[in-house]
Amino acid sequence: MSVFSDGTRAVHAGLPAPEVGEPFLPGPVFAAPYHLDPVTGPGENGYARTEHPTRQALEAAIGALEGGPTLVFSSGQAAITALLLAVLRTGDTVAIPSDGYFTVRAFADGFLRDLGVRWLPVPTAGPYPDFTGVRLVLLETPANPGLDVCDVRALSAAAHAAGALVAVDNTTATPLGQNPLALGADLVVASGTKALTGHSDVLLGYVSATDPSLLARVETWRKQTGAVPGAFDAWLAHRSIATLDLRLARQTTNAAAVAELLLSRPDVTGVRWPGLPSDPSYPIASAQMRRIPGVVSFDLGSAERVGRFVSAAKLVFAATSFGGVHTTADRRAQWGDDTPPGFVRFSCGIEDTADLLADITAALSA
């Protein structure tokens, strides 16, 4: 890990060495094929599905922040399905968070089951099963959308003792919130669509690993299936990472204030934010994470109340993502999550804190 602090690392991650007359971050390379040597064939780049300089620069940037070599994908779901299908084989068992991203559970209960892979649902906060006979343990911490947290170091040790690999979905935390590879995980997977790039304009996913043979299996899968991001998306993502530290700082500040506000309201229940000392996730989160993300969850009691709240708010967009510069609210039950009808995943943007609190207060009172 670099001696520089997070903000500095985010600004300089993946940049080429300074060269007179050249930009800090080179522009996107728009090319699918490249010139080959007529006799010896490919040089450094041969075909964009397998090699691409803009994509490789982004991978270097994310790898520097995650602490391990990285492969980027066209979406977070492309990344996690690549990881699962590259690692698992017929007859294997995979442990998957029962409270994590619902599309992963749907994939496990459909395609993986059809391929003869058994999946074991495990709550992020426990209780945890004996991992004997499990090939892969997937953790998601903080879990999306309930925000439970698990001890990555302890679970990695338990899984490894049973002979299992460990992958951690780091989407909510981002690599500036925690580094699962440094805590003992074998693989990191994440959606870069969310806070990593943070401007709601890019679909992106990635897988990081310290074991070259593991990452090589994932890279072979990517080469043979082609789930790569385009040049401009890769460049946009790299450009956006420079402000990650600044964006996360404001989002965390806003989340702390919003959580305290919601706790004070009798018309709001089930407030969760791992940064609250009263939150069940706080003891582990405060020890494991360098910063708490800007996502808060709570319950307004009914779908109708959620609709009225978001309609009344001027600064809260109804949208099904999180981690962006704009504050958003998402009623998760409408997508298939096993949550109450009034459960809200609330993603704090980078608006002025006082403005956001005033808007939320007015919308709830309305």
C-alpha positions as CSV (number, residue, x, y, z in Angstrom):
1,M,0.0,0.0,0.0
2,S,1.3,3.5,-0.9
3,V,2.6,5.8,1.8
4,F,0.3,8.5,0.5
5,S,-3.1,9.2,1.9
6,D,-6.4,8.2,0.2
7,G,-7.1,11.5,-1.4
8,T,-3.7,11.7,-3.0
9,R,-3.8,8.1,-4.1
10,A,-7.2,8.6,-5.8
11,V,-6.0,11.7,-7.7
12,H,-2.8,10.0,-9.0
13,A,-4.0,6.4,-9.4
14,G,-3.2,4.9,-12.8
15,L,-1.6,8.0,-14.4
16,P,1.3,7.6,-16.7
17,A,4.7,9.1,-15.8
18,P,4.8,12.8,-16.6
19,E,6.0,13.6,-20.1
20,V,6.5,17.0,-21.5
21,G,3.7,18.0,-23.9
22,E,1.4,15.1,-22.9
23,P,-1.8,15.3,-20.8
24,F,-2.0,14.1,-17.2
25,L,-4.6,11.5,-18.2
26,P,-4.4,10.5,-21.9
27,G,-7.7,10.6,-23.7
28,P,-9.6,7.4,-24.7
29,V,-8.2,5.3,-27.4
30,F,-11.0,4.6,-29.9
31,A,-9.8,1.4,-31.6
32,A,-10.9,-2.2,-32.0
33,P,-8.1,-3.6,-34.1
34,Y,-4.5,-2.4,-34.0
35,H,-1.7,-2.6,-36.5
36,L,0.1,-5.9,-36.5
37,D,3.6,-6.6,-37.6
38,P,3.2,-8.4,-40.9
39,V,5.6,-11.1,-39.8
40,T,5.6,-11.4,-36.1
41,G,2.0,-10.4,-35.4
42,P,0.7,-8.4,-32.4
43,G,2.6,-5.9,-30.5
44,E,1.5,-4.6,-27.1
45,N,-2.1,-4.4,-28.3
46,G,-3.7,-6.7,-30.8
47,Y,-7.4,-6.5,-30.5
48,A,-9.5,-4.4,-28.0
49,R,-11.5,-7.3,-26.5
50,T,-8.2,-8.7,-25.1
51,E,-6.0,-5.6,-24.8
52,H,-6.9,-1.9,-24.6
53,P,-4.7,0.9,-23.3
54,T,-7.5,3.0,-21.8
55,R,-8.9,0.0,-20.1
56,Q,-5.5,-1.0,-18.8
57,A,-5.0,2.5,-17.3
58,L,-8.3,2.2,-15.4
59,E,-7.3,-1.2,-14.2
60,A,-4.0,0.1,-12.9
61,A,-5.9,2.9,-11.1
62,I,-8.4,0.6,-9.4
63,G,-5.7,-1.9,-8.6
64,A,-3.7,0.7,-6.9
65,L,-6.6,1.5,-4.6
66,E,-7.8,-2.1,-4.0
67,G,-4.2,-3.4,-3.4
68,G,-4.2,-6.0,-6.1
69,P,-4.2,-6.6,-9.9
70,T,-7.6,-5.8,-11.4
71,L,-9.8,-6.6,-14.4
72,V,-12.6,-4.3,-15.3
73,F,-15.9,-5.4,-16.8
74,S,-18.9,-3.8,-18.6
75,S,-21.0,-3.8,-15.4
76,G,-20.9,-5.0,-11.8
77,Q,-23.1,-7.9,-12.6
78,A,-20.8,-8.9,-15.5
79,A,-17.9,-8.9,-13.0
80,I,-19.6,-11.0,-10.3
81,T,-21.0,-13.5,-12.7
82,A,-17.5,-13.8,-14.3
83,L,-16.0,-14.5,-10.9
84,L,-18.6,-17.1,-10.0
85,L,-18.5,-18.9,-13.3
86,A,-14.7,-18.8,-13.5
87,V,-14.2,-20.3,-10.0
88,L,-17.2,-22.7,-9.5
89,R,-17.7,-26.1,-11.1
90,T,-20.6,-28.6,-11.1
91,G,-20.9,-30.1,-7.6
92,D,-19.4,-27.1,-5.8
93,T,-21.2,-25.1,-3.1
94,V,-21.1,-21.3,-2.8
95,A,-22.1,-19.3,0.3
96,I,-24.0,-16.1,-0.8
97,P,-25.3,-13.3,1.4
98,S,-29.0,-13.8,2.0
99,D,-29.4,-10.0,2.5
100,G,-27.0,-8.9,-0.3
101,Y,-27.7,-7.7,-3.9
102,F,-30.8,-9.6,-5.0
103,T,-29.7,-10.2,-8.6
104,V,-26.8,-12.3,-7.4
105,R,-29.2,-14.5,-5.5
106,A,-31.4,-14.8,-8.5
107,F,-28.3,-15.8,-10.6
108,A,-27.4,-18.4,-8.1
109,D,-30.9,-19.8,-7.8
110,G,-31.2,-19.9,-11.6
111,F,-28.1,-20.4,-13.7
112,L,-25.8,-21.7,-11.0
113,R,-28.4,-24.2,-9.8
114,D,-29.0,-25.4,-13.4
115,L,-25.2,-25.9,-13.7
116,G,-25.3,-28.2,-10.6
117,V,-23.8,-25.6,-8.2
118,R,-25.4,-25.5,-4.8
119,W,-25.8,-22.2,-3.1
120,L,-26.1,-21.6,0.6
121,P,-27.8,-18.4,1.8
122,V,-26.0,-16.8,4.8
123,P,-27.0,-13.6,6.7
124,T,-24.2,-11.0,6.6
125,A,-24.5,-10.5,10.4
126,G,-24.6,-14.3,11.0
127,P,-25.1,-16.9,12.3
128,Y,-22.5,-18.4,10.1
129,P,-22.4,-22.1,9.1
130,D,-19.5,-24.5,9.0
131,F,-17.8,-23.8,5.7
132,T,-16.5,-27.3,5.3
133,G,-17.3,-28.5,1.7
134,V,-17.8,-24.9,0.5
135,R,-15.8,-23.9,-2.5
136,L,-16.4,-20.1,-2.3
137,V,-17.7,-17.8,0.4
138,L,-19.0,-14.5,-1.0
139,L,-19.3,-11.6,1.5
140,E,-21.0,-8.3,0.9
141,T,-20.1,-5.7,3.6
142,P,-21.9,-3.4,4.2
143,A,-24.7,-5.4,2.7
144,N,-26.9,-3.8,0.2
145,P,-29.6,-2.7,1.1
146,G,-29.8,-3.6,4.8
147,L,-26.3,-2.3,5.7
148,D,-25.3,-5.2,8.0
149,V,-21.5,-5.6,8.3
150,C,-19.4,-8.7,8.8
151,D,-15.8,-9.2,10.0
152,V,-13.8,-9.9,6.8
153,R,-10.7,-11.0,8.6
154,A,-12.5,-13.5,10.9
155,L,-14.7,-15.0,8.2
156,S,-11.7,-15.2,5.8
157,A,-9.8,-17.2,8.4
158,A,-12.7,-19.5,9.0
159,A,-13.3,-20.0,5.3
160,H,-9.6,-20.7,4.6
161,A,-9.4,-23.1,7.4
162,A,-12.3,-25.1,5.8
163,G,-10.5,-24.9,2.4
164,A,-12.8,-22.3,0.8
165,L,-11.9,-19.2,-1.2
166,V,-13.3,-15.8,-0.1
167,A,-14.6,-13.0,-2.3
168,V,-15.8,-9.7,-1.0
169,D,-18.3,-7.4,-2.8
170,N,-16.8,-4.0,-2.0
171,T,-19.4,-1.9,-3.9
172,T,-20.9,0.0,-1.0
173,A,-17.6,0.6,0.9
174,T,-15.3,1.3,-2.1
175,P,-11.6,0.8,-1.8
176,L,-11.3,4.0,0.2
177,G,-13.6,2.6,2.8
178,Q,-11.9,-0.8,3.2
179,N,-9.5,-3.1,1.5
180,P,-10.7,-6.7,1.7
181,L,-7.5,-8.1,0.1
182,A,-5.5,-6.7,3.0
183,L,-8.0,-8.3,5.4
184,G,-7.5,-11.8,4.1
185,A,-9.9,-12.1,1.2
186,D,-8.8,-13.8,-2.0
187,L,-10.9,-11.7,-4.4
188,V,-12.7,-8.4,-4.5
189,V,-15.6,-7.8,-6.8
190,A,-17.6,-4.5,-7.1
191,S,-19.9,-2.4,-9.2
192,G,-17.9,0.7,-10.2
193,T,-21.2,2.2,-11.4
194,K,-21.9,3.3,-7.8
195,A,-19.7,5.5,-5.6
196,L,-16.4,4.6,-7.3
197,T,-17.2,6.6,-10.4
198,G,-20.1,8.4,-8.7
199,H,-21.6,10.5,-11.5
200,S,-24.5,8.1,-12.6
201,D,-23.2,8.0,-16.1
202,V,-21.1,4.8,-16.4
203,L,-21.8,1.1,-16.1
204,L,-18.7,-0.6,-14.7
205,G,-17.6,-3.6,-12.7
206,Y,-14.2,-5.1,-11.6
207,V,-12.5,-8.0,-10.0
208,S,-9.3,-7.8,-8.1
209,A,-7.1,-10.6,-6.7
210,T,-3.6,-11.1,-5.4
211,D,-3.3,-14.7,-6.7
212,P,-2.2,-14.6,-10.4
213,S,-3.8,-18.0,-11.2
214,L,-7.2,-17.0,-9.8
215,L,-7.2,-13.7,-11.8
216,A,-6.0,-15.5,-14.9
217,R,-9.1,-17.7,-14.8
218,V,-11.3,-14.6,-14.5
219,E,-9.3,-13.0,-17.4
220,T,-9.7,-16.0,-19.6
221,W,-13.5,-15.9,-18.9
222,R,-13.5,-12.2,-19.9
223,K,-11.5,-12.8,-23.1
224,Q,-13.8,-15.6,-24.2
225,T,-17.1,-13.9,-23.3
226,G,-16.2,-10.3,-24.2
227,A,-17.8,-8.4,-21.2
228,V,-15.5,-5.4,-21.4
229,P,-16.3,-1.7,-21.0
230,G,-15.9,0.6,-24.0
231,A,-13.0,3.1,-24.3
232,F,-15.0,6.2,-23.4
233,D,-16.7,4.6,-20.3
234,A,-13.2,3.4,-19.1
235,W,-11.8,6.9,-19.5
236,L,-14.8,8.5,-17.8
237,A,-14.5,6.1,-14.9
238,H,-10.7,6.9,-14.5
239,R,-11.4,10.6,-14.7
240,S,-14.1,10.3,-12.0
241,I,-12.0,8.4,-9.5
242,A,-9.8,11.5,-9.0
243,T,-12.6,13.0,-6.9
244,L,-13.6,9.9,-5.0
245,D,-12.1,11.0,-1.7
246,L,-13.8,14.4,-1.9
247,R,-17.2,12.9,-2.9
248,L,-17.1,10.2,-0.2
249,A,-16.2,12.8,2.5
250,R,-19.3,14.9,1.8
251,Q,-21.5,11.8,1.4
252,T,-20.4,10.5,4.7
253,T,-21.0,13.9,6.4
254,N,-24.4,14.0,4.9
255,A,-25.3,10.4,5.9
256,A,-24.3,11.1,9.5
257,A,-26.5,14.1,9.6
258,V,-29.4,12.4,7.8
259,A,-29.2,9.4,10.1
260,E,-29.4,11.6,13.2
261,L,-32.3,13.5,11.8
262,L,-34.2,10.4,10.9
263,L,-33.6,8.9,14.4
264,S,-35.3,12.0,15.9
265,R,-38.5,11.5,13.8
266,P,-41.3,9.5,15.3
267,D,-42.7,8.9,11.8
268,V,-39.5,7.0,10.7
269,T,-38.5,3.6,12.0
270,G,-35.7,1.1,11.4
271,V,-33.0,3.7,10.7
272,R,-29.7,2.0,9.8
273,W,-26.3,3.5,9.2
274,P,-23.1,1.7,10.3
275,G,-21.6,5.0,11.5
276,L,-24.2,5.4,14.2
277,P,-22.8,4.3,17.6
278,S,-26.2,2.7,18.3
279,D,-26.2,0.7,15.0
280,P,-25.7,-3.1,15.3
281,S,-23.0,-2.8,12.6
282,Y,-21.0,-0.1,14.4
283,P,-18.5,-2.2,16.4
284,I,-17.2,-4.1,13.4
285,A,-17.6,-1.2,10.9
286,S,-15.7,1.3,13.1
287,A,-12.8,-1.2,13.5
288,Q,-12.7,-2.5,9.9
289,M,-13.5,0.5,7.8
290,R,-11.6,3.7,7.2
291,R,-14.8,5.5,6.4
292,I,-18.6,4.8,6.4
293,P,-20.4,5.1,3.1
294,G,-23.2,7.6,2.4
295,V,-26.0,5.1,2.3
296,V,-28.7,5.1,5.0
297,S,-31.8,2.8,5.2
298,F,-35.1,3.4,7.0
299,D,-38.8,2.5,6.9
300,L,-41.7,4.8,6.3
301,G,-44.3,2.1,6.9
302,S,-45.9,1.9,3.4
303,A,-45.2,2.2,-0.3
304,E,-47.7,5.1,-0.4
305,R,-45.8,7.1,2.3
306,V,-42.5,6.5,0.4
307,G,-44.1,7.8,-2.8
308,R,-45.4,10.9,-1.0
309,F,-42.1,11.6,0.7
310,V,-40.0,11.4,-2.5
311,S,-42.6,13.4,-4.5
312,A,-42.5,16.1,-1.9
313,A,-38.7,16.3,-1.8
314,K,-36.9,18.8,-4.1
315,L,-33.4,17.3,-3.7
316,V,-34.1,13.6,-3.6
317,F,-34.4,11.8,-6.9
318,A,-36.2,8.5,-7.2
319,A,-33.6,6.2,-8.7
320,T,-32.4,2.6,-8.3
321,S,-28.7,3.2,-7.8
322,F,-26.6,4.7,-5.1
323,G,-23.2,6.4,-4.4
324,G,-23.8,9.2,-6.9
325,V,-23.4,13.0,-6.5
326,H,-27.1,13.4,-6.4
327,T,-29.2,12.2,-3.4
328,T,-31.5,9.4,-4.3
329,A,-34.1,7.2,-2.7
330,D,-35.1,3.7,-3.7
331,R,-38.0,1.6,-2.4
332,R,-36.3,-1.8,-2.6
333,A,-39.4,-4.0,-2.4
334,Q,-40.4,-2.9,-5.9
335,W,-37.4,-4.7,-7.3
336,G,-37.8,-8.0,-5.5
337,D,-35.7,-7.4,-2.4
338,D,-37.1,-9.2,0.7
339,T,-37.8,-5.9,2.5
340,P,-40.9,-4.3,3.9
341,P,-43.0,-2.2,1.5
342,G,-42.0,1.0,3.1
343,F,-38.2,0.2,3.3
344,V,-36.0,2.9,1.7
345,R,-32.4,2.8,0.6
346,F,-31.3,6.4,0.8
347,S,-28.1,7.4,-0.9
348,C,-26.7,10.8,0.2
349,G,-25.2,12.9,-2.6
350,I,-22.8,15.8,-2.2
351,E,-25.4,18.6,-1.8
352,D,-24.9,21.1,1.0
353,T,-25.8,19.3,4.3
354,A,-28.1,22.0,5.6
355,D,-30.0,22.1,2.4
356,L,-30.5,18.4,2.3
357,L,-31.6,18.2,6.0
358,A,-34.1,21.0,5.4
359,D,-35.5,19.3,2.3
360,I,-35.9,16.0,4.0
361,T,-37.6,17.6,7.0
362,A,-40.0,19.5,4.8
363,A,-40.8,16.4,2.7
364,L,-41.4,14.2,5.8
365,S,-43.6,16.8,7.3
366,A,-45.6,17.2,4.1
